Amino acid sequence: MKALGRGSIASIVKVGLEVVWVVLWIAAAGLGVAAVVYAGVLAAIATGALPESILHIGEATTQIGPIRIVTDAGDRLVWPVVATGLLAGSVAVGGALAIVWRLRRMFASFASGEPFSAENAQHLRVIWMVMLAMEVSRYLIMGGVLLLVTLFGERHGVDLTVRAPVNLTTWGAILILIVLAEVFREGARLREEEKLTI
Amino acid sequence: MAIRVTLDRMLLERRMSLTELCDRVGITLANLSILKTGKAKAVRFSTLSALCRELNCQPGDLLLYEPSEDDALEEAAE
């Protein structure tokens, strides 16, 4: 089976990306609904319509990236934990949507048999920038979680365990994509020149 | 581009149309138009050979070198 053109591996991957695209939008909608519901619950607690004990689920462990939070006081759904979780989820889903959108456009051109275009070089450039932004956001969110735990942890009996946050696979992928973006830019330039060679 | 292709002059002298030339040479009309209008970046020797054969001329009859200040700057940048 050929890699490019109609009926190729690129066509199959293109279909897979369409499915991932739909799933990501469902996840994004779910996050939105969760945020609205939680905001509503907090508003109801503030007005006294709901008891505060609704947020107390019992002893639990929450994992946000490499940070594991053990709440032995039972306040699993307090706003610092939920807000951080929603923020981390939003960054992950938003970044994934941006990447998958670019990949869909790229694989559409691969399936049509024209891989080397200036647009594809631009897509790769945007993908590595989004991955970089997601990775930096992850560190910022972890810093925010540490700050919140420091401010609220003692009152709620929160214990904190942090593993090493540096993901070499992600950083390696970012470096590879930087190089690939330049390879595609050069390929697009050569293809353009070849089109104007009679 | 400092190199100009004088295809118009040769077609007039040989009383041949662009369509007839592209059929004889085996190049599409679109590509021959790119050559005629000076948008081409490069010409293959095989194409030049076919053009000279059908127009009964030398490569020098088809290609003219006319440098300008813009071309000199563009080539220096490359």
Interface residues (C-beta under 8 A of the other chain):
Chain A: E193 L196 T197 I198
Chain B: I27 N31 L32 I34 L35 K39 A40 K41 A42 V43 R44 T47
